[in-house]
């Protein structure tokens, strides 16, 4: 069975600095998707970034980028130039196939220090 | 992006009553909808998956008779918590997806959630 592990319950970073959130997963599939979702205090889940496993190039969305290491089954999220609005719970998730169900990590609470 | 709404956003009810939560896809047809439960400071727990016109598939440990799910149309799914008790108090989130056959990936869109408090 697939599992997703986020080993950092909480991380803090100074505003404008860079922070990296860790995620590892376990799967026997070769084709799958990995996601980072943000859940701010409003509780609305927001897709931050998506990575297709067959793509070697790391996904990037503005200040957000991932370090995808397929062999190591690692999928970390880097947030550059951290802003106060980045404060939220961040969840790593895994899905396989077009009709996937998401498998979720436990989440990392990100605190931004002004 | 696609929009998913949930109603109500908050509900408080007495123990023993039933509560219905609606999940609507506003600008797309949701072939598949998911219902999650989220406890404070925890991750999302998948409760069930529903496809339009079919019976919902419940995850292990989720009581079908307790959490009734109806996906009657391509834009609406409902979750009814029957005979609610204080332990059912939680944050319930739905998500919706339009499945394109042959597509490598179909995105899931999330509703804003419903906070249920059972007194």
Interface residues (C-beta under 8 A of the other chain):
Chain A: X33 X42 X43 X44 X45 X46 X47 X52 X91 X98 X99 X101 X102 X104 X105 X106 X107 X109
Chain B: X32 X34 X38 X41 X42 X43 X44 X46 X49 X91 X93 X95 X99 X100 X102 X103 X104 X105 X106 X107 X108 X110 X112 X113
